[in-house]
C-alpha cells in the first residue's frame, strides 16, 4: 500500500505524475507485487503435480 501521499502538504489533484516520492514508492510496490506473483505461480506449478481426488487416485 502506498502511504506517502496520506498527509503530504504538496498533494493536489494529479500530483502522482510529478511526485518523486510517489514514483519511488510505486516502483518498490510494483517490484514487490511482481515477486509475490512469481512466487505464487511457482507454488501453483509445483502443487499442480500432486492432483488427487477424494479417493486418493491421481488424476
C-alpha positions as CSV (number, residue, x, y, z in Angstrom):
1,X,0.0,0.0,0.0
2,X,1.3,3.5,-0.9
3,X,1.2,5.7,2.2
4,X,3.5,8.6,1.2
5,X,0.5,10.7,-0.1
6,X,-1.6,10.5,3.1
7,X,-0.5,13.7,4.9
8,X,1.6,15.3,2.1
9,X,1.3,19.1,2.2
10,X,2.1,19.3,-1.5
11,X,-0.7,17.0,-2.5
12,X,-3.0,18.2,-5.3
13,X,-5.2,16.5,-8.0
14,X,-2.9,14.8,-10.5
15,X,0.3,15.0,-8.5
16,X,1.2,11.4,-8.9
17,X,2.7,12.1,-12.3
18,X,5.1,14.6,-10.8
19,X,5.8,13.4,-7.2
20,X,9.2,11.7,-6.9
21,X,8.2,10.2,-3.5
22,X,5.2,8.6,-5.1
23,X,7.2,7.3,-8.1
24,X,9.8,5.7,-5.9
25,X,7.1,4.1,-3.6
26,X,5.2,2.9,-6.7
27,X,8.3,1.3,-8.2
28,X,9.0,-0.6,-5.0
29,X,5.4,-1.7,-4.7
30,X,5.4,-2.9,-8.3
31,X,8.6,-4.9,-7.7
32,X,7.2,-6.5,-4.5
33,X,3.9,-7.4,-6.3
34,X,5.8,-9.0,-9.2
35,X,7.9,-11.0,-6.7
36,X,4.7,-12.2,-5.0
37,X,3.0,-13.1,-8.3
38,X,6.1,-15.1,-9.4
39,X,6.3,-16.9,-6.0
40,X,2.6,-17.7,-6.1
41,X,2.8,-19.0,-9.7
42,X,5.8,-21.2,-8.8
43,X,3.9,-22.7,-5.8
44,X,0.9,-23.4,-8.0
45,X,3.0,-25.1,-10.7
46,X,4.6,-27.3,-8.0
47,X,1.3,-28.1,-6.4
48,X,-0.4,-29.0,-9.7
49,X,1.8,-32.0,-10.0
50,X,0.1,-33.5,-6.9
51,X,-3.5,-33.7,-8.1
52,X,-5.5,-36.4,-6.3
53,X,-9.2,-36.9,-5.9
54,X,-11.0,-37.7,-2.7
55,X,-10.3,-41.4,-3.0
56,X,-6.5,-40.8,-3.3
57,X,-6.4,-41.6,-7.0
58,X,-4.1,-39.5,-9.0
59,X,-5.9,-37.5,-11.7
